[in-house]
Amino acid sequence: MEFLKESVDYAIFFILGLMGFVSIWLTIERVMFLRKVNPSDYPTKDEYDAAHRMSVFWARSSAS
């Protein structure tokens, strides 16, 4: 029973650490995209919004 308690603790810490890593990764990705994007390069707001949505890594992988 003690082993189960310790295992659950480690699993929760691992999940929380993974979630923190992913959130920092997405924040850095978003900042990098917003630094290089120029809204005047897009003729319509819809094209700008589509490019903004496509910059997220899972949108790229699910679009193909």
mmCIF file of the N, C-alpha and C atoms, coordinates in Angstrom:
data_MODEL
# 
_entry.id   MODEL 
# 
loop_
_atom_site.group_PDB 
_atom_site.id 
_atom_site.type_symbol 
_atom_site.label_atom_id 
_atom_site.label_alt_id 
_atom_site.label_comp_id 
_atom_site.label_asym_id 
_atom_site.label_entity_id 
_atom_site.label_seq_id 
_atom_site.pdbx_PDB_ins_code 
_atom_site.Cartn_x 
_atom_site.Cartn_y 
_atom_site.Cartn_z 
_atom_site.occupancy 
_atom_site.B_iso_or_equiv 
_atom_site.pdbx_formal_charge 
_atom_site.auth_seq_id 
_atom_site.auth_comp_id 
_atom_site.auth_asym_id 
_atom_site.auth_atom_id 
_atom_site.pdbx_PDB_model_num 
ATOM 1   N N  . MET A 1 1  ? 0.818  -1.196 0.000   1.00 0.00 ? 1  MET A N  1 
ATOM 2   C CA . MET A 1 1  ? 0.000  0.000  0.000   1.00 0.00 ? 1  MET A CA 1 
ATOM 3   C C  . MET A 1 1  ? 0.862  1.261  0.000   1.00 0.00 ? 1  MET A C  1 
ATOM 4   N N  . GLU A 1 2  ? 1.970  1.212  0.711   1.00 0.00 ? 2  GLU A N  1 
ATOM 5   C CA . GLU A 1 2  ? 2.877  2.358  0.758   1.00 0.00 ? 2  GLU A CA 1 
ATOM 6   C C  . GLU A 1 2  ? 3.489  2.622  -0.619  1.00 0.00 ? 2  GLU A C  1 
ATOM 7   N N  . PHE A 1 3  ? 3.796  1.537  -1.333  1.00 0.00 ? 3  PHE A N  1 
ATOM 8   C CA . PHE A 1 3  ? 4.357  1.689  -2.678  1.00 0.00 ? 3  PHE A CA 1 
ATOM 9   C C  . PHE A 1 3  ? 3.372  2.407  -3.595  1.00 0.00 ? 3  PHE A C  1 
ATOM 10  N N  . LEU A 1 4  ? 2.108  2.105  -3.468  1.00 0.00 ? 4  LEU A N  1 
ATOM 11  C CA . LEU A 1 4  ? 1.077  2.738  -4.289  1.00 0.00 ? 4  LEU A CA 1 
ATOM 12  C C  . LEU A 1 4  ? 0.978  4.231  -3.988  1.00 0.00 ? 4  LEU A C  1 
ATOM 13  N N  . LYS A 1 5  ? 1.058  4.596  -2.727  1.00 0.00 ? 5  LYS A N  1 
ATOM 14  C CA . LYS A 1 5  ? 1.011  6.019  -2.350  1.00 0.00 ? 5  LYS A CA 1 
ATOM 15  C C  . LYS A 1 5  ? 2.179  6.785  -2.957  1.00 0.00 ? 5  LYS A C  1 
ATOM 16  N N  . GLU A 1 6  ? 3.379  6.220  -2.875  1.00 0.00 ? 6  GLU A N  1 
ATOM 17  C CA . GLU A 1 6  ? 4.546  6.881  -3.431  1.00 0.00 ? 6  GLU A CA 1 
ATOM 18  C C  . GLU A 1 6  ? 4.477  6.939  -4.954  1.00 0.00 ? 6  GLU A C  1 
ATOM 19  N N  . SER A 1 7  ? 3.991  5.905  -5.574  1.00 0.00 ? 7  SER A N  1 
ATOM 20  C CA . SER A 1 7  ? 3.889  5.878  -7.037  1.00 0.00 ? 7  SER A CA 1 
ATOM 21  C C  . SER A 1 7  ? 2.909  6.934  -7.532  1.00 0.00 ? 7  SER A C  1 
ATOM 22  N N  . VAL A 1 8  ? 1.806  7.085  -6.837  1.00 0.00 ? 8  VAL A N  1 
ATOM 23  C CA . VAL A 1 8  ? 0.823  8.088  -7.221  1.00 0.00 ? 8  VAL A CA 1 
ATOM 24  C C  . VAL A 1 8  ? 1.414  9.484  -7.070  1.00 0.00 ? 8  VAL A C  1 
ATOM 25  N N  . ASP A 1 9  ? 2.159  9.716  -6.025  1.00 0.00 ? 9  ASP A N  1 
ATOM 26  C CA . ASP A 1 9  ? 2.818  11.014 -5.838  1.00 0.00 ? 9  ASP A CA 1 
ATOM 27  C C  . ASP A 1 9  ? 3.760  11.317 -6.999  1.00 0.00 ? 9  ASP A C  1 
ATOM 28  N N  . TYR A 1 10 ? 4.599  10.361 -7.364  1.00 0.00 ? 10 TYR A N  1 
ATOM 29  C CA . TYR A 1 10 ? 5.529  10.576 -8.469  1.00 0.00 ? 10 TYR A CA 1 
ATOM 30  C C  . TYR A 1 10 ? 4.785  10.785 -9.790  1.00 0.00 ? 10 TYR A C  1 
ATOM 31  N N  . ALA A 1 11 ? 3.724  10.059 -9.994  1.00 0.00 ? 11 ALA A N  1 
ATOM 32  C CA . ALA A 1 11 ? 2.951  10.212 -11.230 1.00 0.00 ? 11 ALA A CA 1 
ATOM 33  C C  . ALA A 1 11 ? 2.329  11.603 -11.309 1.00 0.00 ? 11 ALA A C  1 
ATOM 34  N N  . ILE A 1 12 ? 1.812  12.085 -10.208 1.00 0.00 ? 12 ILE A N  1 
ATOM 35  C CA . ILE A 1 12 ? 1.202  13.421 -10.197 1.00 0.00 ? 12 ILE A CA 1 
ATOM 36  C C  . ILE A 1 12 ? 2.258  14.487 -10.428 1.00 0.00 ? 12 ILE A C  1 
ATOM 37  N N  . PHE A 1 13 ? 3.420  14.363 -9.788  1.00 0.00 ? 13 PHE A N  1 
ATOM 38  C CA . PHE A 1 13 ? 4.494  15.327 -10.021 1.00 0.00 ? 13 PHE A CA 1 
ATOM 39  C C  . PHE A 1 13 ? 4.962  15.298 -11.464 1.00 0.00 ? 13 PHE A C  1 
ATOM 40  N N  . PHE A 1 14 ? 5.038  14.115 -12.054 1.00 0.00 ? 14 PHE A N  1 
ATOM 41  C CA . PHE A 1 14 ? 5.435  13.999 -13.454 1.00 0.00 ? 14 PHE A CA 1 
ATOM 42  C C  . PHE A 1 14 ? 4.419  14.683 -14.363 1.00 0.00 ? 14 PHE A C  1 
ATOM 43  N N  . ILE A 1 15 ? 3.144  14.445 -14.134 1.00 0.00 ? 15 ILE A N  1 
ATOM 44  C CA . ILE A 1 15 ? 2.094  15.059 -14.961 1.00 0.00 ? 15 ILE A CA 1 
ATOM 45  C C  . ILE A 1 15 ? 2.115  16.577 -14.815 1.00 0.00 ? 15 ILE A C  1 
ATOM 46  N N  . LEU A 1 16 ? 2.255  17.063 -13.609 1.00 0.00 ? 16 LEU A N  1 
ATOM 47  C CA . LEU A 1 16 ? 2.324  18.516 -13.395 1.00 0.00 ? 16 LEU A CA 1 
ATOM 48  C C  . LEU A 1 16 ? 3.565  19.122 -14.060 1.00 0.00 ? 16 LEU A C  1 
ATOM 49  N N  . GLY A 1 17 ? 4.681  18.438 -13.972 1.00 0.00 ? 17 GLY A N  1 
ATOM 50  C CA . GLY A 1 17 ? 5.891  18.920 -14.638 1.00 0.00 ? 17 GLY A CA 1 
ATOM 51  C C  . GLY A 1 17 ? 5.744  18.940 -16.142 1.00 0.00 ? 17 GLY A C  1 
ATOM 52  N N  . LEU A 1 18 ? 5.129  17.917 -16.691 1.00 0.00 ? 18 LEU A N  1 
ATOM 53  C CA . LEU A 1 18 ? 4.883  17.857 -18.132 1.00 0.00 ? 18 LEU A CA 1 
ATOM 54  C C  . LEU A 1 18 ? 3.944  18.972 -18.578 1.00 0.00 ? 18 LEU A C  1 
ATOM 55  N N  . MET A 1 19 ? 2.912  19.214 -17.811 1.00 0.00 ? 19 MET A N  1 
ATOM 56  C CA . MET A 1 19 ? 1.980  20.293 -18.142 1.00 0.00 ? 19 MET A CA 1 
ATOM 57  C C  . MET A 1 19 ? 2.670  21.651 -18.089 1.00 0.00 ? 19 MET A C  1 
ATOM 58  N N  . GLY A 1 20 ? 3.534  21.851 -17.113 1.00 0.00 ? 20 GLY A N  1 
ATOM 59  C CA . GLY A 1 20 ? 4.291  23.102 -17.025 1.00 0.00 ? 20 GLY A CA 1 
ATOM 60  C C  . GLY A 1 20 ? 5.218  23.277 -18.216 1.00 0.00 ? 20 GLY A C  1 
ATOM 61  N N  . PHE A 1 21 ? 5.894  22.208 -18.614 1.00 0.00 ? 21 PHE A N  1 
ATOM 62  C CA . PHE A 1 21 ? 6.787  22.256 -19.763 1.00 0.00 ? 21 PHE A CA 1 
ATOM 63  C C  . PHE A 1 21 ? 6.018  22.603 -21.037 1.00 0.00 ? 21 PHE A C  1 
ATOM 64  N N  . VAL A 1 22 ? 4.886  21.967 -21.243 1.00 0.00 ? 22 VAL A N  1 
ATOM 65  C CA . VAL A 1 22 ? 4.082  22.232 -22.448 1.00 0.00 ? 22 VAL A CA 1 
ATOM 66  C C  . VAL A 1 22 ? 3.563  23.667 -22.455 1.00 0.00 ? 22 VAL A C  1 
ATOM 67  N N  . SER A 1 23 ? 3.145  24.177 -21.320 1.00 0.00 ? 23 SER A N  1 
ATOM 68  C CA . SER A 1 23 ? 2.636  25.551 -21.286 1.00 0.00 ? 23 SER A CA 1 
ATOM 69  C C  . SER A 1 23 ? 3.744  26.561 -21.577 1.00 0.00 ? 23 SER A C  1 
ATOM 70  N N  . ILE A 1 24 ? 4.943  26.316 -21.073 1.00 0.00 ? 24 ILE A N  1 
ATOM 71  C CA . ILE A 1 24 ? 6.064  27.213 -21.384 1.00 0.00 ? 24 ILE A CA 1 
ATOM 72  C C  . ILE A 1 24 ? 6.435  27.108 -22.857 1.00 0.00 ? 24 ILE A C  1 
ATOM 73  N N  . TRP A 1 25 ? 6.424  25.890 -23.388 1.00 0.00 ? 25 TRP A N  1 
ATOM 74  C CA . TRP A 1 25 ? 6.732  25.666 -24.802 1.00 0.00 ? 25 TRP A CA 1 
ATOM 75  C C  . TRP A 1 25 ? 5.743  26.415 -25.686 1.00 0.00 ? 25 TRP A C  1 
ATOM 76  N N  . LEU A 1 26 ? 4.466  26.328 -25.397 1.00 0.00 ? 26 LEU A N  1 
ATOM 77  C CA . LEU A 1 26 ? 3.450  27.013 -26.198 1.00 0.00 ? 26 LEU A CA 1 
ATOM 78  C C  . LEU A 1 26 ? 3.569  28.531 -26.071 1.00 0.00 ? 26 LEU A C  1 
ATOM 79  N N  . THR A 1 27 ? 3.924  29.008 -24.898 1.00 0.00 ? 27 THR A N  1 
ATOM 80  C CA . THR A 1 27 ? 4.105  30.449 -24.725 1.00 0.00 ? 27 THR A CA 1 
ATOM 81  C C  . THR A 1 27 ? 5.268  30.954 -25.569 1.00 0.00 ? 27 THR A C  1 
ATOM 82  N N  . ILE A 1 28 ? 6.376  30.227 -25.555 1.00 0.00 ? 28 ILE A N  1 
ATOM 83  C CA . ILE A 1 28 ? 7.531  30.628 -26.365 1.00 0.00 ? 28 ILE A CA 1 
ATOM 84  C C  . ILE A 1 28 ? 7.184  30.571 -27.848 1.00 0.00 ? 28 ILE A C  1 
ATOM 85  N N  . GLU A 1 29 ? 6.479  29.529 -28.275 1.00 0.00 ? 29 GLU A N  1 
ATOM 86  C CA . GLU A 1 29 ? 6.083  29.409 -29.680 1.00 0.00 ? 29 GLU A CA 1 
ATOM 87  C C  . GLU A 1 29 ? 5.196  30.575 -30.094 1.00 0.00 ? 29 GLU A C  1 
ATOM 88  N N  . ARG A 1 30 ? 4.274  30.951 -29.234 1.00 0.00 ? 30 ARG A N  1 
ATOM 89  C CA . ARG A 1 30 ? 3.347  32.054 -29.529 1.00 0.00 ? 30 ARG A CA 1 
ATOM 90  C C  . ARG A 1 30 ? 4.103  33.377 -29.628 1.00 0.00 ? 30 ARG A C  1 
ATOM 91  N N  . VAL A 1 31 ? 5.031  33.621 -28.719 1.00 0.00 ? 31 VAL A N  1 
ATOM 92  C CA . VAL A 1 31 ? 5.814  34.860 -28.750 1.00 0.00 ? 31 VAL A CA 1 
ATOM 93  C C  . VAL A 1 31 ? 6.661  34.917 -30.009 1.00 0.00 ? 31 VAL A C  1 
ATOM 94  N N  . MET A 1 32 ? 7.278  33.805 -30.396 1.00 0.00 ? 32 MET A N  1 
ATOM 95  C CA . MET A 1 32 ? 8.084  33.778 -31.613 1.00 0.00 ? 32 MET A CA 1 
ATOM 96  C C  . MET A 1 32 ? 7.229  34.073 -32.837 1.00 0.00 ? 32 MET A C  1 
ATOM 97  N N  . PHE A 1 33 ? 6.027  33.515 -32.894 1.00 0.00 ? 33 PHE A N  1 
ATOM 98  C CA . PHE A 1 33 ? 5.144  33.777 -34.028 1.00 0.00 ? 33 PHE A CA 1 
ATOM 99  C C  . PHE A 1 33 ? 4.730  35.243 -34.069 1.00 0.00 ? 33 PHE A C  1 
ATOM 100 N N  . LEU A 1 34 ? 4.328  35.781 -32.941 1.00 0.00 ? 34 LEU A N  1 
ATOM 101 C CA . LEU A 1 34 ? 3.848  37.157 -32.925 1.00 0.00 ? 34 LEU A CA 1 
ATOM 102 C C  . LEU A 1 34 ? 4.952  38.166 -33.211 1.00 0.00 ? 34 LEU A C  1 
ATOM 103 N N  . ARG A 1 35 ? 6.200  37.809 -32.954 1.00 0.00 ? 35 ARG A N  1 
ATOM 104 C CA . ARG A 1 35 ? 7.307  38.704 -33.304 1.00 0.00 ? 35 ARG A CA 1 
ATOM 105 C C  . ARG A 1 35 ? 7.527  38.784 -34.807 1.00 0.00 ? 35 ARG A C  1 
ATOM 106 N N  . LYS A 1 36 ? 7.329  37.670 -35.508 1.00 0.00 ? 36 LYS A N  1 
ATOM 107 C CA . LYS A 1 36 ? 7.650  37.664 -36.930 1.00 0.00 ? 36 LYS A CA 1 
ATOM 108 C C  . LYS A 1 36 ? 6.458  37.978 -37.831 1.00 0.00 ? 36 LYS A C  1 
ATOM 109 N N  . VAL A 1 37 ? 5.243  37.919 -37.324 1.00 0.00 ? 37 VAL A N  1 
ATOM 110 C CA . VAL A 1 37 ? 4.076  38.157 -38.166 1.00 0.00 ? 37 VAL A CA 1 
ATOM 111 C C  . VAL A 1 37 ? 3.859  39.657 -38.352 1.00 0.00 ? 37 VAL A C  1 
ATOM 112 N N  . ASN A 1 38 ? 3.471  40.015 -39.566 1.00 0.00 ? 38 ASN A N  1 
ATOM 113 C CA . ASN A 1 38 ? 3.169  41.403 -39.899 1.00 0.00 ? 38 ASN A CA 1 
ATOM 114 C C  . ASN A 1 38 ? 1.727  41.437 -40.416 1.00 0.00 ? 38 ASN A C  1 
ATOM 115 N N  . PRO A 1 39 ? 0.796  41.999 -39.675 1.00 0.00 ? 39 PRO A N  1 
ATOM 116 C CA . PRO A 1 39 ? -0.611 41.968 -40.095 1.00 0.00 ? 39 PRO A CA 1 
ATOM 117 C C  . PRO A 1 39 ? -0.857 42.606 -41.461 1.00 0.00 ? 39 PRO A C  1 
ATOM 118 N N  . SER A 1 40 ? -0.014 43.535 -41.867 1.00 0.00 ? 40 SER A N  1 
ATOM 119 C CA . SER A 1 40 ? -0.237 44.165 -43.167 1.00 0.00 ? 40 SER A CA 1 
ATOM 120 C C  . SER A 1 40 ? 0.105  43.233 -44.331 1.00 0.00 ? 40 SER A C  1 
ATOM 121 N N  . ASP A 1 41 ? 0.725  42.087 -44.063 1.00 0.00 ? 41 ASP A N  1 
ATOM 122 C CA . ASP A 1 41 ? 1.015  41.103 -45.112 1.00 0.00 ? 41 ASP A CA 1 
ATOM 123 C C  . ASP A 1 41 ? -0.228 40.331 -45.545 1.00 0.00 ? 41 ASP A C  1 
ATOM 124 N N  . TYR A 1 42 ? -1.286 40.430 -44.793 1.00 0.00 ? 42 TYR A N  1 
ATOM 125 C CA . TYR A 1 42 ? -2.500 39.669 -45.076 1.00 0.00 ? 42 TYR A CA 1 
ATOM 126 C C  . TYR A 1 42 ? -3.589 40.615 -45.568 1.00 0.00 ? 42 TYR A C  1 
ATOM 127 N N  . PRO A 1 43 ? -4.161 40.324 -46.744 1.00 0.00 ? 43 PRO A N  1 
ATOM 128 C CA . PRO A 1 43 ? -5.157 41.240 -47.311 1.00 0.00 ? 43 PRO A CA 1 
ATOM 129 C C  . PRO A 1 43 ? -6.473 41.286 -46.528 1.00 0.00 ? 43 PRO A C  1 
ATOM 130 N N  . THR A 1 44 ? -6.857 40.187 -45.914 1.00 0.00 ? 44 THR A N  1 
ATOM 131 C CA . THR A 1 44 ? -8.116 40.173 -45.167 1.00 0.00 ? 44 THR A CA 1 
ATOM 132 C C  . THR A 1 44 ? -7.867 39.694 -43.739 1.00 0.00 ? 44 THR A C  1 
ATOM 133 N N  . LYS A 1 45 ? -8.813 40.032 -42.875 1.00 0.00 ? 45 LYS A N  1 
ATOM 134 C CA . LYS A 1 45 ? -8.720 39.609 -41.482 1.00 0.00 ? 45 LYS A CA 1 
ATOM 135 C C  . LYS A 1 45 ? -8.841 38.092 -41.374 1.00 0.00 ? 45 LYS A C  1 
ATOM 136 N N  . ASP A 1 46 ? -9.639 37.472 -42.241 1.00 0.00 ? 46 ASP A N  1 
ATOM 137 C CA . ASP A 1 46 ? -9.801 36.015 -42.205 1.00 0.00 ? 46 ASP A CA 1 
ATOM 138 C C  . ASP A 1 46 ? -8.485 35.290 -42.493 1.00 0.00 ? 46 ASP A C  1 
ATOM 139 N N  . GLU A 1 47 ? -7.707 35.790 -43.458 1.00 0.00 ? 47 GLU A N  1 
ATOM 140 C CA . GLU A 1 47 ? -6.423 35.166 -43.755 1.00 0.00 ? 47 GLU A CA 1 
ATOM 141 C C  . GLU A 1 47 ? -5.445 35.339 -42.589 1.00 0.00 ? 47 GLU A C  1 
ATOM 142 N N  . TYR A 1 48 ? -5.484 36.485 -41.964 1.00 0.00 ? 48 TYR A N  1 
ATOM 143 C CA . TYR A 1 48 ? -4.631 36.716 -40.792 1.00 0.00 ? 48 TYR A CA 1 
ATOM 144 C C  . TYR A 1 48 ? -5.016 35.769 -39.656 1.00 0.00 ? 48 TYR A C  1 
ATOM 145 N N  . ASP A 1 49 ? -6.324 35.626 -39.415 1.00 0.00 ? 49 ASP A N  1 
ATOM 146 C CA . ASP A 1 49 ? -6.781 34.722 -38.360 1.00 0.00 ? 49 ASP A CA 1 
ATOM 147 C C  . ASP A 1 49 ? -6.403 33.277 -38.665 1.00 0.00 ? 49 ASP A C  1 
ATOM 148 N N  . ALA A 1 50 ? -6.497 32.879 -39.940 1.00 0.00 ? 50 ALA A N  1 
ATOM 149 C CA . ALA A 1 50 ? -6.129 31.516 -40.316 1.00 0.00 ? 50 ALA A CA 1 
ATOM 150 C C  . ALA A 1 50 ? -4.640 31.281 -40.080 1.00 0.00 ? 50 ALA A C  1 
ATOM 151 N N  . ALA A 1 51 ? -3.803 32.244 -40.426 1.00 0.00 ? 51 ALA A N  1 
ATOM 152 C CA . ALA A 1 51 ? -2.365 32.107 -40.188 1.00 0.00 ? 51 ALA A CA 1 
ATOM 153 C C  . ALA A 1 51 ? -2.072 32.061 -38.692 1.00 0.00 ? 51 ALA A C  1 
ATOM 154 N N  . HIS A 1 52 ? -2.798 32.828 -37.931 1.00 0.00 ? 52 HIS A N  1 
ATOM 155 C CA . HIS A 1 52 ? -2.620 32.854 -36.484 1.00 0.00 ? 52 HIS A CA 1 
ATOM 156 C C  . HIS A 1 52 ? -2.972 31.498 -35.882 1.00 0.00 ? 52 HIS A C  1 
ATOM 157 N N  . ARG A 1 53 ? -4.061 30.899 -36.336 1.00 0.00 ? 53 ARG A N  1 
ATOM 158 C CA . ARG A 1 53 ? -4.458 29.580 -35.834 1.00 0.00 ? 53 ARG A CA 1 
ATOM 159 C C  . ARG A 1 53 ? -3.506 28.494 -36.297 1.00 0.00 ? 53 ARG A C  1 
ATOM 160 N N  . MET A 1 54 ? -2.972 28.610 -37.511 1.00 0.00 ? 54 MET A N  1 
ATOM 161 C CA . MET A 1 54 ? -2.102 27.567 -38.045 1.00 0.00 ? 54 MET A CA 1 
ATOM 162 C C  . MET A 1 54 ? -0.726 27.564 -37.397 1.00 0.00 ? 54 MET A C  1 
ATOM 163 N N  . SER A 1 55 ? -0.395 28.599 -36.656 1.00 0.00 ? 55 SER A N  1 
ATOM 164 C CA . SER A 1 55 ? 0.929  28.639 -36.044 1.00 0.00 ? 55 SER A CA 1 
ATOM 165 C C  . SER A 1 55 ? 1.050  27.698 -34.855 1.00 0.00 ? 55 SER A C  1 
ATOM 166 N N  . VAL A 1 56 ? -0.046 27.280 -34.299 1.00 0.00 ? 56 VAL A N  1 
ATOM 167 C CA . VAL A 1 56 ? -0.011 26.368 -33.159 1.00 0.00 ? 56 VAL A CA 1 
ATOM 168 C C  . VAL A 1 56 ? 0.366  24.986 -33.666 1.00 0.00 ? 56 VAL A C  1 
ATOM 169 N N  . PHE A 1 57 ? 1.257  24.305 -32.966 1.00 0.00 ? 57 PHE A N  1 
ATOM 170 C CA . PHE A 1 57 ? 1.839  23.085 -33.500 1.00 0.00 ? 57 PHE A CA 1 
ATOM 171 C C  . PHE A 1 57 ? 0.816  21.989 -33.780 1.00 0.00 ? 57 PHE A C  1 
ATOM 172 N N  . TRP A 1 58 ? -0.221 21.840 -32.963 1.00 0.00 ? 58 TRP A N  1 
ATOM 173 C CA . TRP A 1 58 ? -1.162 20.757 -33.223 1.00 0.00 ? 58 TRP A CA 1 
ATOM 174 C C  . TRP A 1 58 ? -2.089 21.096 -34.385 1.00 0.00 ? 58 TRP A C  1 
ATOM 175 N N  . ALA A 1 59 ? -2.295 22.350 -34.683 1.00 0.00 ? 59 ALA A N  1 
ATOM 176 C CA . ALA A 1 59 ? -3.114 22.719 -35.839 1.00 0.00 ? 59 ALA A CA 1 
ATOM 177 C C  . ALA A 1 59 ? -2.384 22.344 -37.125 1.00 0.00 ? 59 ALA A C  1 
ATOM 178 N N  . ARG A 1 60 ? -1.059 22.484 -37.127 1.00 0.00 ? 60 ARG A N  1 
ATOM 179 C CA . ARG A 1 60 ? -0.287 22.102 -38.308 1.00 0.00 ? 60 ARG A CA 1 
ATOM 180 C C  . ARG A 1 60 ? -0.379 20.603 -38.542 1.00 0.00 ? 60 ARG A C  1 
ATOM 181 N N  . SER A 1 61 ? -0.282 19.832 -37.512 1.00 0.00 ? 61 SER A N  1 
ATOM 182 C CA . SER A 1 61 ? -0.269 18.375 -37.689 1.00 0.00 ? 61 SER A CA 1 
ATOM 183 C C  . SER A 1 61 ? -1.660 17.843 -38.027 1.00 0.00 ? 61 SER A C  1 
ATOM 184 N N  . SER A 1 62 ? -2.712 18.471 -37.542 1.00 0.00 ? 62 SER A N  1 
ATOM 185 C CA . SER A 1 62 ? -4.052 17.965 -37.831 1.00 0.00 ? 62 SER A CA 1 
ATOM 186 C C  . SER A 1 62 ? -4.570 18.472 -39.176 1.00 0.00 ? 62 SER A C  1 
ATOM 187 N N  . ALA A 1 63 ? -3.967 19.514 -39.733 1.00 0.00 ? 63 ALA A N  1 
ATOM 188 C CA . ALA A 1 63 ? -4.414 20.048 -41.006 1.00 0.00 ? 63 ALA A CA 1 
ATOM 189 C C  . ALA A 1 63 ? -3.962 19.185 -42.169 1.00 0.00 ? 63 ALA A C  1 
ATOM 190 N N  . SER A 1 64 ? -2.949 18.375 -41.988 1.00 0.00 ? 64 SER A N  1 
ATOM 191 C CA . SER A 1 64 ? -2.451 17.565 -43.102 1.00 0.00 ? 64 SER A CA 1 
ATOM 192 C C  . SER A 1 64 ? -3.120 16.220 -43.204 1.00 0.00 ? 64 SER A C  1 
# 
